[in-house]
Amino acid sequence: MSNGYKDSKFKELLDKLQQESWQLELLISGFAIFGLISAFPHIETAFNIAHNSEQTYASNVLRISLISCSILIFNLVIHVILRGLWIGALGLRYISGDIEFDELKYQSNFTKHLKKKIISFDRYIGRLEDYCSVMFAVSFLLIFYLISLFIVIFSIVFILNLLINNHDIPQTLRYILGFPILIFIILGALFVFIDFVTQGFLKKKKWLSKIYFPFYLAFSYLTLTFLYRPLVYNFLDNKFTKRISFFLIPIYIAILFLLSFKVNNTNYLTKAKYVSEAYVHDKNYENLLEKEDDLAKVATIQSKVTQEPYLKVFKVFREQVENEIYSYHPSLKPENDTRGLKSNMISFASEIPFKKRDSLTNKYLEIFNNTHQVFIDSLQFQSEFLISKNKKNQPGFETFINIKNLHDGKHSMILKRIYIQENDTLTQTEINIPFWYFKL
């Protein structure tokens, strides 16, 4: 059946399906829009969780998914609107037939202008049909382009992390292997982008095509272009579809620019959230983290108003914290760093004996406590953080501060971090959370 496409019956079947494809298009568009709108909030929540937890790989995959959903929803809604207009035009044609310009009894200048611009109602229906078919196909083509872009970026980051920045591999070998591959990918990405924007310019010039061909072959597999290449060239061999594909990216940029506009009725209130001591941010209070995607950003206390004689302070874990702890105590960093993207099927680190692991964990906590200070207003309080998780299952560090001697009213919990930069010991305020304390 590999040569079945040459059969005349198969071509007749394709012609018939082509004429009736609008029904499948509407059906698929309807289900797709419903499914995408239903899935969008869940993907957004998963992205917020991954981004807040600094899960780089997961957050990037979910970001691509969100962009893909947005593109598909927008394009498919436009497709349904155009297809609905097309169906309405067909119904009107059944009742009224073609446009009789003479029956309108306009002046000759208007009649000539309308005849020149509209020509016929059938032509208008045909144009709508073309736009509908192109919009449906281009929706999925754009997703393939987006995936290809993501794969190229991921490949560059992967080479940087696996070879060039991997200190487990000898430096000479890293540079000999890493840099040529990295340069090849960057040059190839640049060539492919130029060829895409110019719609095949590098393929048309004799000497350029010879230079570009090896990159083209490599990137056809790297970016999975071989899966949708026929769709691309079917777009480019037609003036109508070629013109639409050329203007799509500027149109999306223009839409994003228009969506960026918003009305602002204050010079201070909207920016106050960046001044933590002046803004009561819900994400800083544990009892207000109610929704699934409500996550602590830096640190939390139990509530805005408390009558309890203690303050529960939770500091969210960040990879930067661990790097700073290693700078204070390099021996804590294991020989095989298990952070990052790893496979559960392969063990990258040897098992650490229980006694040694316990002692290292205690040392880890000791350094964390020495480099993190809790202040209430301007007075430092004794704190002893332990490793914990909050109710949103975010990993971090937790401690309880005795505040029974505080006076009633407004106070501020200030979390400060001590770190080393260029052999200097510096102190930075991590967060300033206002709260109100009233004794029972």
N, C-alpha and C positions, 0 to 999 in steps of 0.2 A: 504493500500500500504506500511505499515511499514515493512512487510516481503517480499516485492517485490524483494529485492536483492537476495533472495534464488531461485527465478524462473530461470529456465535454459534459457529461452528466454532473460531475462534481462542480464544474463551473456554473452550470444552470442552477444547481442547488445554492451556490454562493450568491448568485444574482437574486434569487428568490428571497434568501435570508436578508440580503442587503436591503431589499425593498420593505421588508417587514421588521427590520431591526429596531424601529422606533418603539415597538411594544416592549421588547426586552430592555431597551435603554431606560424607559420610564420605570419599569418594574425594578430593575437593578438600582437605579438612582433613588427610588423611594425607600427601598430596604436599606441601602447604604447610608442615606442621610439619617434615617431613624437610628440605625446601629451606631453611627459615628457620634451623633449628638448624645446618645445614651452612654457611650464609652468615654467621651471626652472628659467629663468630671473625674472619672476614676483614674484615667491616665494622668491628668493634671495633679491629682492628689499623690499618686505614686512618684511623679516627678518632683513635687515639693518635698516629699519625704527624702528622696535620694539626694536632691540638691542640698537640703538642709543638713544631711548627714555626711556631705562631701563624698558621696559615692560617685566618683567621676564617670566611670564607664556606664553605670546604670542611668545616671542623670542625662548623659549625652544621647543614649539610645531613646530614652523617653522624650527628650526634647525633639528629636527627629520625628518621633511618633506624633507629638502634638502639632508640629508644623505640617506633617503629612495630613493629619485629620483636618486641620484648618483649610488647607488647600482643597482637599476633596469636598468638604462641606460647601465651601464657597463655589467651586466650579460646578458641582452637581446641582446646587440650588439654581444657579444661572441656567444650567441645562434644562431643568424642569420648567423654569419660567419660559424659556425660549420654545421648548417643545409644546407647552400649553398654548403659547401664542400661535404656533404653527397649526395645532389642532383647531384652534378658533378660526384661523384664516381658512382652513379647509372647509369648515362648516359654513363660513360666510360665502365661500366660493360656490358651494352647492346651492345656496339660496339666490345669490346675486350674480354669479358668473364673473366675467372679467369687468374691469373698470371701463365704463362708457364716459369718456371725458366730455363728449359733445352734449350728453344729457345734463351735465353740470351747468352749462350755459355761462361759463366764465369768459372773461375777456381773452383775446387771442394771446396776449403776452403770458398770462397765467397758464392757459391751456398748453402752449408750447413748452413752457418750463416744466409743468407736471408730466407731460408726455416724455420729456427728455430724462427726467429724474426717476420716474416710477416705471416707465415703459409699459409694463403689464403686471397684473395681479399675480399671474402664474410665476413670473420672474421673482416677485417678492416671496412667494411661498417656497420657491426653489432655493433662494438665498437663506431663508430661515432653516430649511432642511440641512444646508451645508454647514451653517453655524452650529446647529444642534449636534450633528455628527462629529464635527471637529472638537467641540467642547467636551464631549463625552470621552473621546480618545485622548485628548491632551491632558485631561485630569490625571490619568494613570501614568502618562509619559512624564509629567512633572514629578511624580513620586519617584520614578526610576532615576531621574536626574538628581533628586535630593539624596537618595540612597547612595548614588555614585559619589557625590560630593562628600558625604559622610565617610565613605570607605577610604577615600584619598586622605582626608584629614586624619582618620584613625590610623592609617598606614604610616603616616609621618610621625605621629606621636608614638606608635608602637616601636618603630625603628629607633627613635630617640631613647625610649625607656629600656628596650630589650638589648640594644647593642651599645650605643654611644654612651649612655649614662649608667650602664650596668657595670659596677665595679667588681663583680664576680668574674668578669672576663678580662684577660690581660689588655692593657691599654693599646698596645700595638695592633692586636687582633681586632679590637673594637673599632679603631680608626680605619684599618684596612678594609673591613667588611662594611662598617656602618656608613661612612661618608659617601662611598660610591653609590650605594643603594639609595641613600637619602637624596643625593644630587639627582640621580636618575628619576626618582619619583617626583621631585619638585619641578625638574625640567619637563617631564612628561605631563604633569598637571598643567603647567603653563602652556605647553603646545596644544593640549586638548582644549583648554579654555579658549585660546586664540582661534583654533579651528571651529569651535562651537559658535563663538560670537560672529565670526566672519562667514559662517555657514559653508565651510569646506574649502577655504582659501588655500590651506597648506596641502590639500590633496590635488589642487589644480596646477601648481607650479612644479615643473619637472625636478629640479634639484632639491626643492623643499620637501617634496613628497618622499624622496629617498631618505632624507634625514628623519622625517616624521614617521615613516612606516614602522620601524622597530618599536617606537613609543606607542604607536596606534595598536599594534598587536598585543603588547604587554598590557596596556590599559583596557583593552577590550575584555580581558579576563579579570583584571584587578577590579574594575568598576562594574562587572557583570553586564557590559554593554551587549554582549552576544545574545542576551535574552530578549532585548527589545530593539536591536539594530534595524530589522525590517520596518518597524513602526517609524523609526526616525527618518529613514531614507524615503519612506512613502510620504512623509510630511514634506521633505525637502524637494521632491521632484514635481510638486504642484505649486503654482504661483500663489494660489489662494491660501493653502495651508502654510506655505513658507512665509507668507506675509504675516499671518496670524502668530505663528511661532516666534517670529522675530520681535513682535511688539508685546508679547506676553510678559516678559520680565520687566520692561518699563512700566507696564500697566500695574503689575503687582507692587512695584516700588512706589508708584503714585498712590495706590490704595493705602499702603502702610503709612505713607507720609500724611495722608488725609486723616487716617485714624489716630495719628499721634497728637492731633489738636485736642485740647480740652479747656474748659472754662475754669479759671482760677479766681476766686473772690476774696483772697487774702494773701498778704505778703509774708505772714509769719506762721499761721496755724498749721498749714500743710507741711512746712519744713521743720516744725517743732519736734517731730518724731525722731529727728537726727540729734536732738539735744536731750539725752536721756533723763537728766535731772529736772527737765521742764515738761516732760511728756509722760503721761500714764499709758503705756503700751500694753495691750491685753496679753501679748505673747510673753510678757515678763512675769505673769502670775499663773501659777499652776492650776488654780481652780477655774480659770477662764479658758483653758485649753480644751474646749468642748468638741469642736468639729474634728473630723478625721484628719484633715490637713492642717490643723492648728498645732504648730510645733514650736518649741522653745528655740530661740535664735542663739543667745549667748548664755544666759543664766535666768533662773526664776526664783521667786519666793512663793510662799503658799497662797497669799491673797493680798489685795490692796489694803484691806482693813483687817486687823487681827486683834483678838483679845487674849490670845495664847501667850504665855510667858517665854516663848521661844520663836526663833525665825528659822524656817527651813530653807537653806540655800542649796540650789542645784546648779552646777556648772556643766554645760553641754560639752561633750568630748569633741575635740578637733584634732586632725592629724598634726597640725602645727604644734599642739601641746606636747605631743610625744617627741617631735624633733627637738624642741627646746629642752626637754628632759635629757635627751641624749647628749646635747651640748654641755649640760652640767655634769653628766656622768656617762661618758662614752662606753663604759663596760656594760651598760644595760642594753645597748643595741646588740641583738643577736647576730651571729655570723650570717645566718640565712634569714633575711628580712621577709616575713610572710605577708607584709602589707601589699595592697594592690590586687590586681586581677590574678587569681590563682585557680587551678583546677582541683576539685576534691578527689579526683582519681589519681593525682600525683602528689606525693608528699615532698614539699620543698624544704622542710626543716626537720631536723632530728628531734626526738622527744627529749625534753628537759626533765631531769629527776625532780621528784616532788619537793624535796628539801631545798634544792637550789632554786626552783621556780618560786617557792614561797618567799625565800629571802630576797629574790630579785623583785617580786611584787611589792614587798614591804619597802624596799629601797625606792622603788618607783613612786609609791605613795608619799614617802618621806620627802622626796625632792619636789613633788607636786605641792605638798603643804608648805614647804619652805619658799616656794616661788609664787604662792597665791595668798593674798591677804584680804580679810574681810573687815570693812569699816562700817560703823553706824554713825552717820554724820561725819565728824572728824576724828572719832575715837576708834582705834583698832581693837577688835575683839578676837579672842582666842578661837581658832577654828581647827578642826581635825576632819578633813575630807576622807571619805571612803568611796570605793568604786561602787556605782549603783546604776539604776535605770529609772527614769521617771514614768509616769502613767502612760505616756505615748511610746514607751519602749525605746526611748533614746538613751544611748549609753552616756555616762558622765560621772561626775563626782558630787557627793552629797555630804552636807554637814548641818548641824543644828547650833544656833547661836542663842545664848541666854540673854533675854532682853527685859527681864522682869523689873529691872531698876530704871528703865527708860521712863521719861515723863510722857503723859498723854499728848497726842497730837501727831503732826507730820514729822517723818524722819526719812532718811535715805540710806539704803544699803549699797555700799560701794565695794565692788570687787576689783582688786588691783593685781597685776601680774608683773613679776620680775623676770627679766630676760637679758641675755647677753648678746650684744651686737658690736662686732669689731673690737672685741676684748674689753668693751665697756659694759657695766651692769646698769640697766635702765629699768624704770618702773612705768607701767602704762595702766590707765584706768580701763578695765574691760567693759564695765557697765555700771550705771547709776540708776537704781530702782527706787522710786519714792513709795512710801507706804504710810499708813496711819495706825498707830497703836493706842488702844484704850483698854485700861485694866478692867478686869471683871469686878 
